[in-house]
């Protein structure tokens, strides 16, 4: 089995999926709404990955590679949100330390 032949096809499919995905239309000044939407999307990714893993573990039905990809996507999404939270907290602490 030649694994390398799958690479270009998977890359093309991923790019097409990203381009076809609807982009959120948020007005300027709606930073809180963007954060809330991202948290909701991250939560959805985590739940979908957990459901896929549970289905695969209990019933044996499902695709192992899709489940692993969903789990990795959920992990990366969570790490990105955690990084954004940490940066926001650092910025808040910096503002608090400012002397007036």
C-alpha positions as semicolon CSV with decimal commas, in nm:
position;residue;x (nm);y (nm);z (nm)
1;X;0,000;0,000;0,000
2;X;0,146;0,334;-0,103
3;X;0,054;0,589;0,163
4;X;0,225;0,877;-0,016
5;X;-0,026;0,863;-0,302
6;X;-0,304;0,967;-0,061
7;X;-0,130;1,290;0,048
8;X;-0,212;1,515;-0,249
9;X;-0,575;1,400;-0,259
10;X;-0,626;1,462;0,111
11;X;-0,465;1,805;0,082
12;X;-0,688;1,899;-0,211
13;X;-0,998;1,779;-0,024
14;X;-0,902;1,975;0,288
15;X;-0,842;2,295;0,090
16;X;-1,172;2,254;-0,095
17;X;-1,354;2,197;0,234
18;X;-1,199;2,509;0,389
19;X;-1,287;2,720;0,086
20;X;-1,644;2,591;0,082
21;X;-1,698;2,649;0,455
22;X;-1,914;2,951;0,532
23;X;-1,716;3,235;0,681
24;X;-1,869;3,414;0,980
25;X;-1,982;3,766;0,905
26;X;-1,921;3,970;1,215
27;X;-1,947;4,345;1,222
28;X;-1,656;4,549;1,347
29;X;-1,653;4,599;1,719
30;X;-1,811;4,260;1,792
31;X;-1,503;4,100;1,947
32;X;-1,705;3,934;2,223
33;X;-1,931;3,774;1,962
34;X;-1,630;3,635;1,776
35;X;-1,494;3,482;2,096
36;X;-1,834;3,338;2,185
37;X;-1,874;3,187;1,837
38;X;-1,526;3,036;1,851
39;X;-1,597;2,886;2,194
40;X;-1,919;2,737;2,058
41;X;-1,737;2,592;1,755
42;X;-1,462;2,450;1,977
43;X;-1,723;2,291;2,205
44;X;-1,895;2,137;1,902
45;X;-1,563;1,994;1,778
46;X;-1,489;1,839;2,118
47;X;-1,837;1,686;2,144
48;X;-1,822;1,546;1,791
49;X;-1,481;1,390;1,857
50;X;-1,602;1,237;2,183
51;X;-1,912;1,094;2,018
52;X;-1,706;0,947;1,733
53;X;-1,459;0,790;1,975
54;X;-1,740;0,651;2,190
55;X;-1,919;0,504;1,889
56;X;-1,597;0,347;1,764
57;X;-1,506;0,205;2,106
58;X;-1,848;0,068;2,197
59;X;-1,996;-0,052;1,870
60;X;-1,686;-0,083;1,654
61;X;-1,866;0,113;1,384
62;X;-1,712;0,415;1,224
63;X;-1,392;0,511;1,055
64;X;-1,077;0,509;1,270
65;X;-0,894;0,771;1,066
66;X;-1,191;1,012;1,067
67;X;-1,226;0,969;1,441
68;X;-0,857;1,035;1,499
69;X;-0,871;1,342;1,275
70;X;-1,174;1,473;1,464
71;X;-0,994;1,420;1,793
72;X;-0,684;1,601;1,667
73;X;-0,898;1,887;1,535
74;X;-1,073;1,917;1,872
75;X;-0,736;1,914;2,050
76;X;-0,591;2,185;1,826
77;X;-0,906;2,392;1,857
78;X;-0,890;2,370;2,235
79;X;-0,519;2,458;2,241
80;X;-0,582;2,761;2,020
81;X;-0,863;2,880;2,245
82;X;-0,646;2,829;2,553
83;X;-0,365;3,028;2,391
84;X;-0,602;3,310;2,305
85;X;-0,731;3,310;2,663
86;X;-0,378;3,325;2,801
87;X;-0,289;3,615;2,570
88;X;-0,604;3,802;2,675
89;X;-0,522;3,747;3,042
90;X;-0,166;3,872;2,987
91;X;-0,300;4,183;2,815
92;X;-0,548;4,240;3,099
93;X;-0,271;4,209;3,359
94;X;-0,057;4,453;3,161
95;X;-0,339;4,709;3,154
96;X;-0,394;4,665;3,527
97;X;-0,024;4,734;3,593
98;X;-0,032;5,061;3,401
99;X;0,009;5,366;3,618
100;X;-0,223;5,655;3,559
